[in-house]
């Protein structure tokens, strides 16, 4: 299950859907908008093999590693 954080822009979600990648977005398809980070972790643990994509650097911490989910953190680079 591919889950996008609510901070992933709509146009990027649409691109994935156009490519027929099934994605669910926080605040639109699953959970509620404005859900707290610790609630997202609890939500992920209850799902079956979720992959969570985010741009929120609060998720870039080793202590969040867990066997029940995968976290993908996108780093924005400004040139």
PDB file with SEQRES, HELIX, SHEET and CRYST1 records, atoms N, CA, C and O in Angstrom:
SEQRES   1 A   79  UNK UNK UNK UNK UNK UNK UNK UNK UNK UNK UNK UNK UNK          
SEQRES   2 A   79  UNK UNK UNK UNK UNK UNK UNK UNK UNK UNK UNK UNK UNK          
SEQRES   3 A   79  UNK UNK UNK UNK UNK UNK UNK UNK UNK UNK UNK UNK UNK          
SEQRES   4 A   79  UNK UNK UNK UNK UNK UNK UNK UNK UNK UNK UNK UNK UNK          
SEQRES   5 A   79  UNK UNK UNK UNK UNK UNK UNK UNK UNK UNK UNK UNK UNK          
SEQRES   6 A   79  UNK UNK UNK UNK UNK UNK UNK UNK UNK UNK UNK UNK UNK          
SEQRES   7 A   79  UNK                                                          
HELIX    1 AA1 UNK A   10  UNK A   18  1                                   9    
HELIX    2 AA2 UNK A   37  UNK A   46  1                                  10    
HELIX    3 AA3 UNK A   57  UNK A   59  5                                   3    
HELIX    4 AA4 UNK A   62  UNK A   64  5                                   3    
SHEET    1 AA1 4 UNK A  23  UNK A  25  0                                        
SHEET    2 AA1 4 UNK A   2  UNK A   4  1                                        
SHEET    3 AA1 4 UNK A  50  UNK A  54  1                                        
SHEET    4 AA1 4 UNK A  69  UNK A  73  1                                        
CRYST1    1.000    1.000    1.000  90.00  90.00  90.00 P 1           1          
ATOM      1  N   UNK A   1       0.856  -1.169   0.000  1.00  0.00           N  
ATOM      2  CA  UNK A   1       0.000   0.000   0.000  1.00  0.00           C  
ATOM      3  C   UNK A   1       0.902   1.233   0.000  1.00  0.00           C  
ATOM      4  O   UNK A   1       1.702   1.420   0.917  1.00  0.00           O  
ATOM      5  N   UNK A   2       0.775   2.060  -1.013  1.00  0.00           N  
ATOM      6  CA  UNK A   2       1.532   3.306  -1.133  1.00  0.00           C  
ATOM      7  C   UNK A   2       0.715   4.454  -0.546  1.00  0.00           C  
ATOM      8  O   UNK A   2      -0.383   4.759  -1.014  1.00  0.00           O  
ATOM      9  N   UNK A   3       1.270   5.079   0.481  1.00  0.00           N  
ATOM     10  CA  UNK A   3       0.570   6.166   1.157  1.00  0.00           C  
ATOM     11  C   UNK A   3       1.385   7.439   1.022  1.00  0.00           C  
ATOM     12  O   UNK A   3       2.562   7.471   1.383  1.00  0.00           O  
ATOM     13  N   UNK A   4       0.763   8.483   0.506  1.00  0.00           N  
ATOM     14  CA  UNK A   4       1.411   9.778   0.352  1.00  0.00           C  
ATOM     15  C   UNK A   4       1.040  10.677   1.522  1.00  0.00           C  
ATOM     16  O   UNK A   4      -0.116  10.725   1.942  1.00  0.00           O  
ATOM     17  N   UNK A   5       2.027  11.384   2.038  1.00  0.00           N  
ATOM     18  CA  UNK A   5       1.752  12.375   3.067  1.00  0.00           C  
ATOM     19  C   UNK A   5       0.929  13.494   2.438  1.00  0.00           C  
ATOM     20  O   UNK A   5       0.929  13.658   1.218  1.00  0.00           O  
ATOM     21  N   UNK A   6       0.237  14.255   3.258  1.00  0.00           N  
ATOM     22  CA  UNK A   6      -0.568  15.347   2.710  1.00  0.00           C  
ATOM     23  C   UNK A   6       0.293  16.452   2.117  1.00  0.00           C  
ATOM     24  O   UNK A   6      -0.225  17.321   1.415  1.00  0.00           O  
ATOM     25  N   UNK A   7       1.611  16.439   2.384  1.00  0.00           N  
ATOM     26  CA  UNK A   7       2.491  17.463   1.823  1.00  0.00           C  
ATOM     27  C   UNK A   7       2.994  17.136   0.413  1.00  0.00           C  
ATOM     28  O   UNK A   7       3.756  17.911  -0.167  1.00  0.00           O  
ATOM     29  N   UNK A   8       2.580  16.016  -0.132  1.00  0.00           N  
ATOM     30  CA  UNK A   8       2.909  15.678  -1.521  1.00  0.00           C  
ATOM     31  C   UNK A   8       1.915  16.425  -2.411  1.00  0.00           C  
ATOM     32  O   UNK A   8       0.704  16.271  -2.248  1.00  0.00           O  
ATOM     33  N   UNK A   9       2.419  17.239  -3.355  1.00  0.00           N  
ATOM     34  CA  UNK A   9       1.512  18.045  -4.194  1.00  0.00           C  
ATOM     35  C   UNK A   9       0.545  17.202  -5.031  1.00  0.00           C  
ATOM     36  O   UNK A   9       0.868  16.098  -5.469  1.00  0.00           O  
ATOM     37  N   UNK A  10      -0.630  17.754  -5.233  1.00  0.00           N  
ATOM     38  CA  UNK A  10      -1.697  17.086  -5.992  1.00  0.00           C  
ATOM     39  C   UNK A  10      -1.226  16.666  -7.381  1.00  0.00           C  
ATOM     40  O   UNK A  10      -1.556  15.569  -7.830  1.00  0.00           O  
ATOM     41  N   UNK A  11      -0.461  17.515  -8.071  1.00  0.00           N  
ATOM     42  CA  UNK A  11      -0.045  17.165  -9.432  1.00  0.00           C  
ATOM     43  C   UNK A  11       0.871  15.943  -9.439  1.00  0.00           C  
ATOM     44  O   UNK A  11       0.864  15.186 -10.410  1.00  0.00           O  
ATOM     45  N   UNK A  12       1.646  15.732  -8.403  1.00  0.00           N  
ATOM     46  CA  UNK A  12       2.482  14.538  -8.329  1.00  0.00           C  
ATOM     47  C   UNK A  12       1.639  13.297  -8.070  1.00  0.00           C  
ATOM     48  O   UNK A  12       1.925  12.220  -8.593  1.00  0.00           O  
ATOM     49  N   UNK A  13       0.611  13.454  -7.270  1.00  0.00           N  
ATOM     50  CA  UNK A  13      -0.327  12.350  -7.043  1.00  0.00           C  
ATOM     51  C   UNK A  13      -1.023  11.961  -8.343  1.00  0.00           C  
ATOM     52  O   UNK A  13      -1.182  10.777  -8.640  1.00  0.00           O  
ATOM     53  N   UNK A  14      -1.433  12.959  -9.111  1.00  0.00           N  
ATOM     54  CA  UNK A  14      -2.111  12.703 -10.378  1.00  0.00           C  
ATOM     55  C   UNK A  14      -1.201  11.996 -11.380  1.00  0.00           C  
ATOM     56  O   UNK A  14      -1.653  11.143 -12.144  1.00  0.00           O  
ATOM     57  N   UNK A  15       0.074  12.354 -11.373  1.00  0.00           N  
ATOM     58  CA  UNK A  15       1.029  11.678 -12.267  1.00  0.00           C  
ATOM     59  C   UNK A  15       1.110  10.198 -11.919  1.00  0.00           C  
ATOM     60  O   UNK A  15       1.067   9.347 -12.808  1.00  0.00           O  
ATOM     61  N   UNK A  16       1.227   9.890 -10.645  1.00  0.00           N  
ATOM     62  CA  UNK A  16       1.288   8.493 -10.223  1.00  0.00           C  
ATOM     63  C   UNK A  16       0.028   7.737 -10.614  1.00  0.00           C  
ATOM     64  O   UNK A  16       0.103   6.597 -11.072  1.00  0.00           O  
ATOM     65  N   UNK A  17      -1.126   8.364 -10.437  1.00  0.00           N  
ATOM     66  CA  UNK A  17      -2.383   7.717 -10.802  1.00  0.00           C  
ATOM     67  C   UNK A  17      -2.484   7.518 -12.307  1.00  0.00           C  
ATOM     68  O   UNK A  17      -3.026   6.513 -12.767  1.00  0.00           O  
ATOM     69  N   UNK A  18      -1.969   8.462 -13.070  1.00  0.00           N  
ATOM     70  CA  UNK A  18      -1.971   8.324 -14.532  1.00  0.00           C  
ATOM     71  C   UNK A  18      -1.111   7.133 -14.954  1.00  0.00           C  
ATOM     72  O   UNK A  18      -1.423   6.451 -15.930  1.00  0.00           O  
ATOM     73  N   UNK A  19      -0.033   6.888 -14.220  1.00  0.00           N  
ATOM     74  CA  UNK A  19       0.837   5.734 -14.472  1.00  0.00           C  
ATOM     75  C   UNK A  19       0.264   4.447 -13.889  1.00  0.00           C  
ATOM     76  O   UNK A  19       0.902   3.395 -13.935  1.00  0.00           O  
ATOM     77  N   UNK A  20      -0.942   4.541 -13.341  1.00  0.00           N  
ATOM     78  CA  UNK A  20      -1.651   3.414 -12.732  1.00  0.00           C  
ATOM     79  C   UNK A  20      -0.980   2.870 -11.480  1.00  0.00           C  
ATOM     80  O   UNK A  20      -1.062   1.681 -11.173  1.00  0.00           O  
ATOM     81  N   UNK A  21      -0.316   3.769 -10.768  1.00  0.00           N  
ATOM     82  CA  UNK A  21       0.233   3.420  -9.462  1.00  0.00           C  
ATOM     83  C   UNK A  21      -0.853   3.725  -8.440  1.00  0.00           C  
ATOM     84  O   UNK A  21      -1.315   4.861  -8.338  1.00  0.00           O  
ATOM     85  N   UNK A  22      -1.247   2.739  -7.706  1.00  0.00           N  
ATOM     86  CA  UNK A  22      -2.301   2.934  -6.708  1.00  0.00           C  
ATOM     87  C   UNK A  22      -1.709   3.629  -5.489  1.00  0.00           C  
ATOM     88  O   UNK A  22      -0.816   3.095  -4.832  1.00  0.00           O  
ATOM     89  N   UNK A  23      -2.206   4.804  -5.198  1.00  0.00           N  
ATOM     90  CA  UNK A  23      -1.741   5.576  -4.045  1.00  0.00           C  
ATOM     91  C   UNK A  23      -2.939   6.066  -3.241  1.00  0.00           C  
ATOM     92  O   UNK A  23      -4.029   6.288  -3.769  1.00  0.00           O  
ATOM     93  N   UNK A  24      -2.695   6.222  -1.963  1.00  0.00           N  
ATOM     94  CA  UNK A  24      -3.676   6.780  -1.046  1.00  0.00           C  
ATOM     95  C   UNK A  24      -2.997   7.954  -0.358  1.00  0.00           C  
ATOM     96  O   UNK A  24      -1.837   7.852   0.041  1.00  0.00           O  
ATOM     97  N   UNK A  25      -3.698   9.054  -0.219  1.00  0.00           N  
ATOM     98  CA  UNK A  25      -3.091  10.233   0.373  1.00  0.00           C  
ATOM     99  C   UNK A  25      -3.753  10.575   1.704  1.00  0.00           C  
ATOM    100  O   UNK A  25      -4.975  10.557   1.849  1.00  0.00           O  
ATOM    101  N   UNK A  26      -2.890  10.888   2.667  1.00  0.00           N  
ATOM    102  CA  UNK A  26      -3.360  11.313   3.987  1.00  0.00           C  
ATOM    103  C   UNK A  26      -4.240  12.560   3.816  1.00  0.00           C  
ATOM    104  O   UNK A  26      -3.860  13.509   3.129  1.00  0.00           O  
ATOM    105  N   UNK A  27      -5.385  12.544   4.433  1.00  0.00           N  
ATOM    106  CA  UNK A  27      -6.282  13.694   4.386  1.00  0.00           C  
ATOM    107  C   UNK A  27      -7.248  13.672   3.214  1.00  0.00           C  
ATOM    108  O   UNK A  27      -8.174  14.482   3.160  1.00  0.00           O  
ATOM    109  N   UNK A  28      -7.043  12.751   2.269  1.00  0.00           N  
ATOM    110  CA  UNK A  28      -7.944  12.649   1.117  1.00  0.00           C  
ATOM    111  C   UNK A  28      -8.560  11.255   1.045  1.00  0.00           C  
ATOM    112  O   UNK A  28      -9.782  11.108   1.016  1.00  0.00           O  
ATOM    113  N   UNK A  29      -7.715  10.248   1.015  1.00  0.00           N  
ATOM    114  CA  UNK A  29      -8.188   8.868   0.879  1.00  0.00           C  
ATOM    115  C   UNK A  29      -8.160   8.105   2.196  1.00  0.00           C  
ATOM    116  O   UNK A  29      -9.007   7.248   2.445  1.00  0.00           O  
ATOM    117  N   UNK A  30      -7.186   8.422   3.031  1.00  0.00           N  
ATOM    118  CA  UNK A  30      -7.028   7.727   4.315  1.00  0.00           C  
ATOM    119  C   UNK A  30      -6.746   8.743   5.408  1.00  0.00           C  
ATOM    120  O   UNK A  30      -6.230   9.831   5.151  1.00  0.00           O  
ATOM    121  N   UNK A  31      -7.088   8.373   6.611  1.00  0.00           N  
ATOM    122  CA  UNK A  31      -6.874   9.230   7.786  1.00  0.00           C  
ATOM    123  C   UNK A  31      -7.539  10.595   7.587  1.00  0.00           C  
ATOM    124  O   UNK A  31      -8.372  10.766   6.697  1.00  0.00           O  
ATOM    125  N   UNK A  32      -7.169  11.542   8.409  1.00  0.00           N  
ATOM    126  CA  UNK A  32      -7.768  12.876   8.311  1.00  0.00           C  
ATOM    127  C   UNK A  32      -6.677  13.906   8.038  1.00  0.00           C  
ATOM    128  O   UNK A  32      -5.510  13.701   8.375  1.00  0.00           O  
ATOM    129  N   UNK A  33      -7.069  14.992   7.436  1.00  0.00           N  
ATOM    130  CA  UNK A  33      -6.143  16.081   7.165  1.00  0.00           C  
ATOM    131  C   UNK A  33      -5.645  16.658   8.486  1.00  0.00           C  
ATOM    132  O   UNK A  33      -6.436  16.854   9.408  1.00  0.00           O  
ATOM    133  N   UNK A  34      -4.355  16.931   8.589  1.00  0.00           N  
ATOM    134  CA  UNK A  34      -3.795  17.486   9.801  1.00  0.00           C  
ATOM    135  C   UNK A  34      -3.426  16.459  10.859  1.00  0.00           C  
ATOM    136  O   UNK A  34      -3.112  16.822  11.992  1.00  0.00           O  
ATOM    137  N   UNK A  35      -3.459  15.180  10.501  1.00  0.00           N  
ATOM    138  CA  UNK A  35      -3.106  14.130  11.452  1.00  0.00           C  
ATOM    139  C   UNK A  35      -1.671  14.360  11.953  1.00  0.00           C  
ATOM    140  O   UNK A  35      -0.801  14.760  11.180  1.00  0.00           O  
ATOM    141  N   UNK A  36      -1.435  14.113  13.212  1.00  0.00           N  
ATOM    142  CA  UNK A  36      -0.121  14.311  13.831  1.00  0.00           C  
ATOM    143  C   UNK A  36       0.835  13.193  13.408  1.00  0.00           C  
ATOM    144  O   UNK A  36       0.411  12.084  13.085  1.00  0.00           O  
ATOM    145  N   UNK A  37       2.134  13.508  13.417  1.00  0.00           N  
ATOM    146  CA  UNK A  37       3.148  12.550  12.984  1.00  0.00           C  
ATOM    147  C   UNK A  37       3.096  11.241  13.764  1.00  0.00           C  
ATOM    148  O   UNK A  37       3.190  10.169  13.167  1.00  0.00           O  
ATOM    149  N   UNK A  38       2.948  11.308  15.078  1.00  0.00           N  
ATOM    150  CA  UNK A  38       2.903  10.075  15.870  1.00  0.00           C  
ATOM    151  C   UNK A  38       1.652   9.246  15.560  1.00  0.00           C  
ATOM    152  O   UNK A  38       1.669   8.021  15.677  1.00  0.00           O  
ATOM    153  N   UNK A  39       0.574   9.919  15.167  1.00  0.00           N  
ATOM    154  CA  UNK A  39      -0.637   9.193  14.755  1.00  0.00           C  
ATOM    155  C   UNK A  39      -0.429   8.509  13.409  1.00  0.00           C  
ATOM    156  O   UNK A  39      -0.987   7.441  13.161  1.00  0.00           O  
ATOM    157  N   UNK A  40       0.375   9.124  12.536  1.00  0.00           N  
ATOM    158  CA  UNK A  40       0.684   8.497  11.249  1.00  0.00           C  
ATOM    159  C   UNK A  40       1.465   7.209  11.477  1.00  0.00           C  
ATOM    160  O   UNK A  40       1.196   6.195  10.833  1.00  0.00           O  
ATOM    161  N   UNK A  41       2.423   7.246  12.386  1.00  0.00           N  
ATOM    162  CA  UNK A  41       3.202   6.038  12.694  1.00  0.00           C  
ATOM    163  C   UNK A  41       2.285   4.926  13.204  1.00  0.00           C  
ATOM    164  O   UNK A  41       2.408   3.780  12.772  1.00  0.00           O  
ATOM    165  N   UNK A  42       1.383   5.247  14.106  1.00  0.00           N  
ATOM    166  CA  UNK A  42       0.421   4.252  14.611  1.00  0.00           C  
ATOM    167  C   UNK A  42      -0.456   3.718  13.491  1.00  0.00           C  
ATOM    168  O   UNK A  42      -0.750   2.524  13.437  1.00  0.00           O  
ATOM    169  N   UNK A  43      -0.873   4.605  12.599  1.00  0.00           N  
ATOM    170  CA  UNK A  43      -1.685   4.221  11.449  1.00  0.00           C  
ATOM    171  C   UNK A  43      -0.918   3.249  10.557  1.00  0.00           C  
ATOM    172  O   UNK A  43      -1.470   2.243  10.113  1.00  0.00           O  
ATOM    173  N   UNK A  44       0.354   3.547  10.293  1.00  0.00           N  
ATOM    174  CA  UNK A  44       1.174   2.694   9.420  1.00  0.00           C  
ATOM    175  C   UNK A  44       1.374   1.309  10.011  1.00  0.00           C  
ATOM    176  O   UNK A  44       1.341   0.313   9.288  1.00  0.00           O  
ATOM    177  N   UNK A  45       1.580   1.238  11.308  1.00  0.00           N  
ATOM    178  CA  UNK A  45       1.804  -0.055  11.967  1.00  0.00           C  
ATOM    179  C   UNK A  45       0.597  -0.967  11.811  1.00  0.00           C  
ATOM    180  O   UNK A  45       0.753  -2.186  11.754  1.00  0.00           O  
ATOM    181  N   UNK A  46      -0.589  -0.408  11.741  1.00  0.00           N  
ATOM    182  CA  UNK A  46      -1.817  -1.207  11.616  1.00  0.00           C  
ATOM    183  C   UNK A  46      -2.087  -1.671  10.190  1.00  0.00           C  
ATOM    184  O   UNK A  46      -2.923  -2.551   9.982  1.00  0.00           O  
ATOM    185  N   UNK A  47      -1.402  -1.102   9.205  1.00  0.00           N  
ATOM    186  CA  UNK A  47      -1.615  -1.478   7.809  1.00  0.00           C  
ATOM    187  C   UNK A  47      -0.706  -2.641   7.417  1.00  0.00           C  
ATOM    188  O   UNK A  47       0.267  -2.941   8.109  1.00  0.00           O  
ATOM    189  N   UNK A  48      -1.032  -3.286   6.310  1.00  0.00           N  
ATOM    190  CA  UNK A  48      -0.226  -4.406   5.818  1.00  0.00           C  
ATOM    191  C   UNK A  48       0.810  -3.898   4.817  1.00  0.00           C  
ATOM    192  O   UNK A  48       0.449  -3.464   3.723  1.00  0.00           O  
ATOM    193  N   UNK A  49       2.058  -3.948   5.171  1.00  0.00           N  
ATOM    194  CA  UNK A  49       3.198  -3.563   4.339  1.00  0.00           C  
ATOM    195  C   UNK A  49       3.046  -2.191   3.682  1.00  0.00           C  
ATOM    196  O   UNK A  49       3.179  -2.090   2.462  1.00  0.00           O  
ATOM    197  N   UNK A  50       2.776  -1.144   4.440  1.00  0.00           N  
ATOM    198  CA  UNK A  50       2.645   0.181   3.826  1.00  0.00           C  
ATOM    199  C   UNK A  50       4.007   0.812   3.529  1.00  0.00           C  
ATOM    200  O   UNK A  50       4.996   0.567   4.221  1.00  0.00           O  
ATOM    201  N   UNK A  51       4.021   1.620   2.494  1.00  0.00           N  
ATOM    202  CA  UNK A  51       5.165   2.464   2.173  1.00  0.00           C  
ATOM    203  C   UNK A  51       4.658   3.893   2.231  1.00  0.00           C  
ATOM    204  O   UNK A  51       3.724   4.262   1.519  1.00  0.00           O  
ATOM    205  N   UNK A  52       5.283   4.700   3.091  1.00  0.00           N  
ATOM    206  CA  UNK A  52       4.847   6.067   3.333  1.00  0.00           C  
ATOM    207  C   UNK A  52       5.838   7.034   2.708  1.00  0.00           C  
ATOM    208  O   UNK A  52       7.023   7.019   3.042  1.00  0.00           O  
ATOM    209  N   UNK A  53       5.356   7.874   1.800  1.00  0.00           N  
ATOM    210  CA  UNK A  53       6.178   8.857   1.098  1.00  0.00           C  
ATOM    211  C   UNK A  53       5.910  10.241   1.680  1.00  0.00           C  
ATOM    212  O   UNK A  53       4.760  10.670   1.773  1.00  0.00           O  
ATOM    213  N   UNK A  54       6.973  10.935   2.070  1.00  0.00           N  
ATOM    214  CA  UNK A  54       6.807  12.242   2.698  1.00  0.00           C  
ATOM    215  C   UNK A  54       7.951  13.178   2.336  1.00  0.00           C  
ATOM    216  O   UNK A  54       9.025  12.747   1.916  1.00  0.00           O  
ATOM    217  N   UNK A  55       7.693  14.463   2.510  1.00  0.00           N  
ATOM    218  CA  UNK A  55       8.715  15.506   2.374  1.00  0.00           C  
ATOM    219  C   UNK A  55       8.995  16.143   3.734  1.00  0.00           C  
ATOM    220  O   UNK A  55       9.731  17.126   3.818  1.00  0.00           O  
ATOM    221  N   UNK A  56       8.421  15.597   4.781  1.00  0.00           N  
ATOM    222  CA  UNK A  56       8.527  16.119   6.143  1.00  0.00           C  
ATOM    223  C   UNK A  56       9.779  15.544   6.810  1.00  0.00           C  
ATOM    224  O   UNK A  56       9.847  14.342   7.066  1.00  0.00           O  
ATOM    225  N   UNK A  57      10.758  16.387   7.091  1.00  0.00           N  
ATOM    226  CA  UNK A  57      12.012  15.892   7.660  1.00  0.00           C  
ATOM    227  C   UNK A  57      11.869  15.405   9.100  1.00  0.00           C  
ATOM    228  O   UNK A  57      12.828  14.881   9.666  1.00  0.00           O  
ATOM    229  N   UNK A  58      10.698  15.566   9.700  1.00  0.00           N  
ATOM    230  CA  UNK A  58      10.459  14.977  11.022  1.00  0.00           C  
ATOM    231  C   UNK A  58      10.477  13.449  10.965  1.00  0.00           C  
ATOM    232  O   UNK A  58      10.650  12.793  11.992  1.00  0.00           O  
ATOM    233  N   UNK A  59      10.300  12.886   9.782  1.00  0.00           N  
ATOM    234  CA  UNK A  59      10.320  11.432   9.620  1.00  0.00           C  
ATOM    235  C   UNK A  59      11.719  10.909   9.317  1.00  0.00           C  
ATOM    236  O   UNK A  59      11.902   9.700   9.178  1.00  0.00           O  
ATOM    237  N   UNK A  60      12.697  11.781   9.213  1.00  0.00           N  
ATOM    238  CA  UNK A  60      14.064  11.379   8.901  1.00  0.00           C  
ATOM    239  C   UNK A  60      14.846  11.149  10.193  1.00  0.00           C  
ATOM    240  O   UNK A  60      15.801  11.861  10.504  1.00  0.00           O  
ATOM    241  N   UNK A  61      14.409  10.131  10.932  1.00  0.00           N  
ATOM    242  CA  UNK A  61      15.061   9.787  12.188  1.00  0.00           C  
ATOM    243  C   UNK A  61      15.158   8.267  12.301  1.00  0.00           C  
ATOM    244  O   UNK A  61      14.201   7.541  12.029  1.00  0.00           O  
ATOM    245  N   UNK A  62      16.316   7.819  12.702  1.00  0.00           N  
ATOM    246  CA  UNK A  62      16.571   6.381  12.802  1.00  0.00           C  
ATOM    247  C   UNK A  62      15.602   5.669  13.752  1.00  0.00           C  
ATOM    248  O   UNK A  62      15.252   4.512  13.518  1.00  0.00           O  
ATOM    249  N   UNK A  63      15.173   6.335  14.803  1.00  0.00           N  
ATOM    250  CA  UNK A  63      14.288   5.685  15.776  1.00  0.00           C  
ATOM    251  C   UNK A  63      12.911   5.350  15.187  1.00  0.00           C  
ATOM    252  O   UNK A  63      12.148   4.600  15.796  1.00  0.00           O  
ATOM    253  N   UNK A  64      12.592   5.890  14.022  1.00  0.00           N  
ATOM    254  CA  UNK A  64      11.315   5.583  13.375  1.00  0.00           C  
ATOM    255  C   UNK A  64      11.376   4.324  12.503  1.00  0.00           C  
ATOM    256  O   UNK A  64      10.355   3.886  11.973  1.00  0.00           O  
ATOM    257  N   UNK A  65      12.557   3.751  12.357  1.00  0.00           N  
ATOM    258  CA  UNK A  65      12.680   2.508  11.579  1.00  0.00           C  
ATOM    259  C   UNK A  65      11.864   1.403  12.259  1.00  0.00           C  
ATOM    260  O   UNK A  65      11.892   1.247  13.480  1.00  0.00           O  
ATOM    261  N   UNK A  66      11.147   0.651  11.441  1.00  0.00           N  
ATOM    262  CA  UNK A  66      10.274  -0.394  11.977  1.00  0.00           C  
ATOM    263  C   UNK A  66      10.053  -1.448  10.903  1.00  0.00           C  
ATOM    264  O   UNK A  66      10.005  -1.123   9.716  1.00  0.00           O  
ATOM    265  N   UNK A  67       9.922  -2.675  11.297  1.00  0.00           N  
ATOM    266  CA  UNK A  67       9.725  -3.775  10.345  1.00  0.00           C  
ATOM    267  C   UNK A  67       8.335  -3.773   9.709  1.00  0.00           C  
ATOM    268  O   UNK A  67       8.131  -4.433   8.689  1.00  0.00           O  
ATOM    269  N   UNK A  68       7.378  -3.049  10.287  1.00  0.00           N  
ATOM    270  CA  UNK A  68       5.993  -3.074   9.794  1.00  0.00           C  
ATOM    271  C   UNK A  68       5.705  -2.092   8.669  1.00  0.00           C  
ATOM    272  O   UNK A  68       4.641  -2.167   8.055  1.00  0.00           O  
ATOM    273  N   UNK A  69       6.618  -1.175   8.382  1.00  0.00           N  
ATOM    274  CA  UNK A  69       6.374  -0.187   7.328  1.00  0.00           C  
ATOM    275  C   UNK A  69       7.692   0.277   6.724  1.00  0.00           C  
ATOM    276  O   UNK A  69       8.773   0.007   7.247  1.00  0.00           O  
ATOM    277  N   UNK A  70       7.565   0.983   5.611  1.00  0.00           N  
ATOM    278  CA  UNK A  70       8.715   1.592   4.945  1.00  0.00           C  
ATOM    279  C   UNK A  70       8.470   3.096   4.878  1.00  0.00           C  
ATOM    280  O   UNK A  70       7.382   3.538   4.511  1.00  0.00           O  
ATOM    281  N   UNK A  71       9.488   3.878   5.234  1.00  0.00           N  
ATOM    282  CA  UNK A  71       9.411   5.337   5.127  1.00  0.00           C  
ATOM    283  C   UNK A  71      10.312   5.803   3.990  1.00  0.00           C  
ATOM    284  O   UNK A  71      11.480   5.424   3.915  1.00  0.00           O  
ATOM    285  N   UNK A  72       9.757   6.628   3.108  1.00  0.00           N  
ATOM    286  CA  UNK A  72      10.534   7.225   2.032  1.00  0.00           C  
ATOM    287  C   UNK A  72      10.474   8.729   2.230  1.00  0.00           C  
ATOM    288  O   UNK A  72       9.406   9.338   2.169  1.00  0.00           O  
ATOM    289  N   UNK A  73      11.643   9.318   2.470  1.00  0.00           N  
ATOM    290  CA  UNK A  73      11.743  10.748   2.719  1.00  0.00           C  
ATOM    291  C   UNK A  73      12.387  11.409   1.511  1.00  0.00           C  
ATOM    292  O   UNK A  73      13.516  11.083   1.144  1.00  0.00           O  
ATOM    293  N   UNK A  74      11.668  12.338   0.896  1.00  0.00           N  
ATOM    294  CA  UNK A  74      12.184  13.079  -0.252  1.00  0.00           C  
ATOM    295  C   UNK A  74      12.887  14.337   0.225  1.00  0.00           C  
ATOM    296  O   UNK A  74      12.308  15.154   0.941  1.00  0.00           O  
ATOM    297  N   UNK A  75      14.125  14.483  -0.173  1.00  0.00           N  
ATOM    298  CA  UNK A  75      14.898  15.666   0.164  1.00  0.00           C  
ATOM    299  C   UNK A  75      14.744  16.666  -0.978  1.00  0.00           C  
ATOM    300  O   UNK A  75      14.928  16.313  -2.143  1.00  0.00           O  
ATOM    301  N   UNK A  76      14.407  17.911  -0.649  1.00  0.00           N  
ATOM    302  CA  UNK A  76      14.344  18.915  -1.709  1.00  0.00           C  
ATOM    303  C   UNK A  76      15.682  19.631  -1.797  1.00  0.00           C  
ATOM    304  O   UNK A  76      16.237  20.090  -0.800  1.00  0.00           O  
ATOM    305  N   UNK A  77      16.166  19.707  -2.995  1.00  0.00           N  
ATOM    306  CA  UNK A  77      17.445  20.347  -3.255  1.00  0.00           C  
ATOM    307  C   UNK A  77      17.191  21.599  -4.069  1.00  0.00           C  
ATOM    308  O   UNK A  77      16.550  21.560  -5.119  1.00  0.00           O  
ATOM    309  N   UNK A  78      17.702  22.701  -3.569  1.00  0.00           N  
ATOM    310  CA  UNK A  78      17.570  23.975  -4.279  1.00  0.00           C  
ATOM    311  C   UNK A  78      18.940  24.350  -4.830  1.00  0.00           C  
ATOM    312  O   UNK A  78      19.932  24.399  -4.103  1.00  0.00           O  
ATOM    313  N   UNK A  79      18.968  24.607  -6.106  1.00  0.00           N  
ATOM    314  CA  UNK A  79      20.225  24.996  -6.732  1.00  0.00           C  
ATOM    315  C   UNK A  79      20.290  26.472  -6.967  1.00  0.00           C  
ATOM    316  O   UNK A  79      21.286  26.971  -7.490  1.00  0.00           O  
TER     317      UNK A  79                                                      
END                                                                             
